[in-house]
Amino acid sequence: MTTKTMYATRDFRDAGSERAFAAGEPIRDVSDGAMANYEAAGLATSDKPKAPATSDTKGGDKPA
C-alpha cells in the first residue's frame, strides 16, 4: 500500500472491487497496483483538492 495520500479527481466506482470514491476525498486502503491504475486513468492525484469558493454574502441587498 502506498503511504502517499492520493485524492479522487472525480466521483467514480471501481468496477473490479465495486468500491466507490468521491471527488476530492482521499483514496485509502487500495493496492499499489490499483492506485497506479487510478492515477494512469486520471482518477487519482496527489494534489490536494482546493476548497470550494465561498461567498460572504447570502443574497439580499448588495452593499452600497
N, CA, C and O atoms as a GROMACS GRO file, in nm:
protein
  256
    1MET      N    1   0.084  -0.118   0.000
    1MET     CA    2   0.000   0.000   0.000
    1MET      C    3   0.089   0.124   0.000
    1MET      O    4   0.195   0.128   0.062
    2THR      N    5   0.042   0.223  -0.070
    2THR     CA    6   0.117   0.347  -0.080
    2THR      C    7   0.099   0.431   0.046
    2THR      O    8  -0.007   0.428   0.109
    3THR      N    9   0.203   0.505   0.083
    3THR     CA   10   0.193   0.592   0.200
    3THR      C   11   0.158   0.734   0.161
    3THR      O   12   0.121   0.815   0.246
    4LYS      N   13   0.170   0.766   0.032
    4LYS     CA   14   0.138   0.899  -0.018
    4LYS      C   15  -0.014   0.912  -0.027
    4LYS      O   16  -0.081   0.823  -0.079
    5THR      N   17  -0.067   1.023   0.022
    5THR     CA   18  -0.211   1.044   0.016
    5THR      C   19  -0.251   1.082  -0.126
    5THR      O   20  -0.196   1.176  -0.184
    6MET      N   21  -0.346   1.009  -0.181
    6MET     CA   22  -0.399   1.035  -0.315
    6MET      C   23  -0.546   1.072  -0.302
    6MET      O   24  -0.615   1.024  -0.212
    7TYR      N   25  -0.593   1.157  -0.391
    7TYR     CA   26  -0.730   1.207  -0.388
    7TYR      C   27  -0.802   1.175  -0.518
    7TYR      O   28  -0.741   1.178  -0.625
    8ALA      N   29  -0.930   1.144  -0.508
    8ALA     CA   30  -1.011   1.119  -0.627
    8ALA      C   31  -1.031   1.250  -0.702
    8ALA      O   32  -1.064   1.352  -0.641
    9THR      N   33  -1.012   1.248  -0.833
    9THR     CA   34  -1.030   1.368  -0.914
    9THR      C   35  -1.176   1.390  -0.952
    9THR      O   36  -1.216   1.500  -0.990
   10ARG      N   37  -1.256   1.284  -0.942
   10ARG     CA   38  -1.399   1.292  -0.969
   10ARG      C   39  -1.466   1.172  -0.902
   10ARG      O   40  -1.398   1.081  -0.855
   11ASP      N   41  -1.597   1.173  -0.896
   11ASP     CA   42  -1.669   1.057  -0.842
   11ASP      C   43  -1.649   0.940  -0.938
   11ASP      O   44  -1.664   0.956  -1.059
   12PHE      N   45  -1.615   0.823  -0.884
   12PHE     CA   46  -1.605   0.705  -0.969
   12PHE      C   47  -1.622   0.578  -0.887
   12PHE      O   48  -1.605   0.579  -0.765
   13ARG      N   49  -1.656   0.471  -0.956
   13ARG     CA   50  -1.669   0.339  -0.895
   13ARG      C   51  -1.572   0.246  -0.965
   13ARG      O   52  -1.567   0.241  -1.088
   14ASP      N   53  -1.495   0.171  -0.887
   14ASP     CA   54  -1.404   0.071  -0.940
   14ASP      C   55  -1.487  -0.053  -0.972
   14ASP      O   56  -1.540  -0.117  -0.881
   15ALA      N   57  -1.498  -0.086  -1.099
   15ALA     CA   58  -1.581  -0.199  -1.141
   15ALA      C   59  -1.530  -0.332  -1.087
   15ALA      O   60  -1.609  -0.422  -1.061
   16GLY      N   61  -1.400  -0.345  -1.069
   16GLY     CA   62  -1.344  -0.470  -1.020
   16GLY      C   63  -1.370  -0.494  -0.872
   16GLY      O   64  -1.401  -0.605  -0.831
   17SER      N   65  -1.357  -0.389  -0.792
   17SER     CA   66  -1.375  -0.405  -0.648
   17SER      C   67  -1.511  -0.358  -0.599
   17SER      O   68  -1.549  -0.383  -0.484
   18GLU      N   69  -1.586  -0.290  -0.687
   18GLU     CA   70  -1.719  -0.234  -0.652
   18GLU      C   71  -1.710  -0.125  -0.546
   18GLU      O   72  -1.811  -0.090  -0.485
   19ARG      N   73  -1.589  -0.070  -0.523
   19ARG     CA   74  -1.574   0.041  -0.428
   19ARG      C   75  -1.602   0.172  -0.500
   19ARG      O   76  -1.571   0.187  -0.618
   20ALA      N   77  -1.661   0.266  -0.428
   20ALA     CA   78  -1.691   0.397  -0.484
   20ALA      C   79  -1.604   0.502  -0.415
   20ALA      O   80  -1.574   0.492  -0.296
   21PHE      N   81  -1.564   0.603  -0.492
   21PHE     CA   82  -1.480   0.710  -0.442
   21PHE      C   83  -1.543   0.843  -0.480
   21PHE      O   84  -1.595   0.858  -0.591
   22ALA      N   85  -1.539   0.939  -0.389
   22ALA     CA   86  -1.599   1.071  -0.412
   22ALA      C   87  -1.491   1.172  -0.448
   22ALA      O   88  -1.381   1.168  -0.393
   23ALA      N   89  -1.522   1.261  -0.539
   23ALA     CA   90  -1.429   1.364  -0.584
   23ALA      C   91  -1.375   1.443  -0.465
   23ALA      O   92  -1.451   1.487  -0.378
   24GLY      N   93  -1.243   1.460  -0.462
   24GLY     CA   94  -1.178   1.539  -0.358
   24GLY      C   95  -1.150   1.464  -0.229
   24GLY      O   96  -1.080   1.516  -0.142
   25GLU      N   97  -1.201   1.344  -0.217
   25GLU     CA   98  -1.180   1.266  -0.095
   25GLU      C   99  -1.053   1.181  -0.108
   25GLU      O  100  -1.019   1.138  -0.218
   26PRO      N  101  -0.984   1.157   0.004
   26PRO     CA  102  -0.866   1.070  -0.002
   26PRO      C  103  -0.906   0.928  -0.040
   26PRO      O  104  -1.011   0.878   0.000
   27ILE      N  105  -0.820   0.864  -0.117
   27ILE     CA  106  -0.840   0.724  -0.153
   27ILE      C  107  -0.754   0.642  -0.059
   27ILE      O  108  -0.632   0.659  -0.054
   28ARG      N  109  -0.817   0.552   0.015
   28ARG     CA  110  -0.745   0.473   0.116
   28ARG      C  111  -0.767   0.325   0.094
   28ARG      O  112  -0.864   0.282   0.032
   29ASP      N  113  -0.675   0.249   0.147
   29ASP     CA  114  -0.686   0.103   0.151
   29ASP      C  115  -0.703   0.039   0.014
   29ASP      O  116  -0.790  -0.046  -0.007
   30VAL      N  117  -0.619   0.082  -0.081
   30VAL     CA  118  -0.615   0.015  -0.211
   30VAL      C  119  -0.472  -0.028  -0.238
   30VAL      O  120  -0.378   0.030  -0.183
   31SER      N  121  -0.455  -0.127  -0.320
   31SER     CA  122  -0.321  -0.177  -0.352
   31SER      C  123  -0.245  -0.075  -0.436
   31SER      O  124  -0.305   0.013  -0.498
   32ASP      N  125  -0.114  -0.089  -0.439
   32ASP     CA  126  -0.032  -0.001  -0.520
   32ASP      C  127  -0.069  -0.014  -0.668
   32ASP      O  128  -0.068   0.084  -0.742
   33GLY      N  129  -0.101  -0.136  -0.711
   33GLY     CA  130  -0.140  -0.159  -0.850
   33GLY      C  131  -0.269  -0.088  -0.885
   33GLY      O  132  -0.280  -0.027  -0.991
   34ALA      N  133  -0.367  -0.097  -0.797
   34ALA     CA  134  -0.495  -0.028  -0.820
   34ALA      C  135  -0.474   0.122  -0.822
   34ALA      O  136  -0.532   0.191  -0.906
   35MET      N  137  -0.392   0.174  -0.732
   35MET     CA  138  -0.366   0.318  -0.728
   35MET      C  139  -0.296   0.362  -0.856
   35MET      O  140  -0.328   0.468  -0.910
   36ALA      N  141  -0.202   0.283  -0.904
   36ALA     CA  142  -0.134   0.316  -1.029
   36ALA      C  143  -0.234   0.321  -1.145
   36ALA      O  144  -0.224   0.407  -1.232
   37ASN      N  145  -0.330   0.230  -1.145
   37ASN     CA  146  -0.433   0.230  -1.249
   37ASN      C  147  -0.521   0.354  -1.239
   37ASN      O  148  -0.551   0.417  -1.340
   38TYR      N  149  -0.562   0.390  -1.118
   38TYR     CA  150  -0.645   0.510  -1.098
   38TYR      C  151  -0.570   0.634  -1.147
   38TYR      O  152  -0.626   0.721  -1.214
   39GLU      N  153  -0.441   0.641  -1.111
   39GLU     CA  154  -0.360   0.756  -1.149
   39GLU      C  155  -0.343   0.762  -1.302
   39GLU      O  156  -0.354   0.870  -1.361
   40ALA      N  157  -0.317   0.649  -1.364
   40ALA     CA  158  -0.300   0.644  -1.510
   40ALA      C  159  -0.429   0.683  -1.582
   40ALA      O  160  -0.424   0.741  -1.691
   41ALA      N  161  -0.543   0.652  -1.523
   41ALA     CA  162  -0.672   0.684  -1.583
   41ALA      C  163  -0.717   0.827  -1.552
   41ALA      O  164  -0.821   0.871  -1.600
   42GLY      N  165  -0.637   0.898  -1.472
   42GLY     CA  166  -0.673   1.035  -1.437
   42GLY      C  167  -0.777   1.043  -1.327
   42GLY      O  168  -0.839   1.148  -1.308
   43LEU      N  169  -0.798   0.934  -1.254
   43LEU     CA  170  -0.898   0.930  -1.148
   43LEU      C  171  -0.840   0.965  -1.011
   43LEU      O  172  -0.916   0.989  -0.916
   44ALA      N  173  -0.708   0.970  -1.000
   44ALA     CA  174  -0.644   0.998  -0.872
   44ALA      C  175  -0.526   1.092  -0.893
   44ALA      O  176  -0.459   1.087  -0.996
   45THR      N  177  -0.503   1.177  -0.794
   45THR     CA  178  -0.390   1.269  -0.799
   45THR      C  179  -0.338   1.290  -0.657
   45THR      O  180  -0.410   1.274  -0.559
   46SER      N  181  -0.211   1.327  -0.649
   46SER     CA  182  -0.154   1.358  -0.518
   46SER      C  183  -0.179   1.504  -0.480
   46SER      O  184  -0.153   1.544  -0.367
   47ASP      N  185  -0.228   1.582  -0.574
   47ASP     CA  186  -0.259   1.723  -0.546
   47ASP      C  187  -0.382   1.732  -0.457
   47ASP      O  188  -0.489   1.681  -0.490
   48LYS      N  189  -0.365   1.797  -0.343
   48LYS     CA  190  -0.477   1.813  -0.251
   48LYS      C  191  -0.581   1.903  -0.317
   48LYS      O  192  -0.546   2.008  -0.372
   49PRO      N  193  -0.709   1.864  -0.312
   49PRO     CA  194  -0.811   1.947  -0.376
   49PRO      C  195  -0.824   2.082  -0.307
   49PRO      O  196  -0.806   2.095  -0.186
   50LYS      N  197  -0.857   2.181  -0.388
   50LYS     CA  198  -0.878   2.315  -0.334
   50LYS      C  199  -1.018   2.322  -0.273
   50LYS      O  200  -1.112   2.260  -0.323
   51ALA      N  201  -1.029   2.398  -0.167
   51ALA     CA  202  -1.160   2.417  -0.104
   51ALA      C  203  -1.248   2.496  -0.199
   51ALA      O  204  -1.200   2.587  -0.267
   52PRO      N  205  -1.377   2.462  -0.206
   52PRO     CA  206  -1.465   2.537  -0.294
   52PRO      C  207  -1.476   2.683  -0.250
   52PRO      O  208  -1.471   2.714  -0.131
   53ALA      N  209  -1.490   2.770  -0.348
   53ALA     CA  210  -1.503   2.913  -0.317
   53ALA      C  211  -1.632   2.936  -0.241
   53ALA      O  212  -1.737   2.880  -0.274
   54THR      N  213  -1.623   3.019  -0.140
   54THR     CA  214  -1.742   3.052  -0.062
   54THR      C  215  -1.766   3.201  -0.071
   54THR      O  216  -1.673   3.279  -0.092
   55SER      N  217  -1.887   3.239  -0.056
   55SER     CA  218  -1.925   3.379  -0.063
   55SER      C  219  -1.966   3.426   0.075
   55SER      O  220  -2.033   3.354   0.149
   56ASP      N  221  -1.924   3.548   0.110
   56ASP     CA  222  -1.963   3.603   0.238
   56ASP      C  223  -2.104   3.659   0.236
   56ASP      O  224  -2.165   3.679   0.342
   57THR      N  225  -2.156   3.685   0.118
   57THR     CA  226  -2.291   3.739   0.108
   57THR      C  227  -2.390   3.625   0.092
   57THR      O  228  -2.360   3.524   0.028
   58LYS      N  229  -2.504   3.640   0.149
   58LYS     CA  230  -2.605   3.535   0.144
   58LYS      C  231  -2.726   3.583   0.066
   58LYS      O  232  -2.840   3.548   0.097
   59GLY      N  233  -2.700   3.664  -0.036
   59GLY     CA  234  -2.812   3.716  -0.116
   59GLY      C  235  -2.869   3.840  -0.053
   59GLY      O  236  -2.812   3.895   0.042
   60GLY      N  237  -2.981   3.884  -0.105
   60GLY     CA  238  -3.044   4.002  -0.048
   60GLY      C  239  -2.980   4.129  -0.101
   60GLY      O  240  -2.936   4.133  -0.216
   61ASP      N  241  -2.975   4.232  -0.019
   61ASP     CA  242  -2.924   4.361  -0.062
   61ASP      C  243  -2.774   4.355  -0.087
   61ASP      O  244  -2.699   4.290  -0.014
   62LYS      N  245  -2.733   4.425  -0.192
   62LYS     CA  246  -2.592   4.436  -0.221
   62LYS      C  247  -2.536   4.556  -0.146
   62LYS      O  248  -2.606   4.655  -0.129
   63PRO      N  249  -2.411   4.550  -0.101
   63PRO     CA  250  -2.352   4.664  -0.031
   63PRO      C  251  -2.348   4.785  -0.125
   63PRO      O  252  -2.332   4.771  -0.246
   64ALA      N  253  -2.364   4.903  -0.068
   64ALA     CA  254  -2.364   5.026  -0.148
   64ALA      C  255  -2.225   5.067  -0.184
   64ALA      O  256  -2.206   5.169  -0.251
   0.00000   0.00000   0.00000
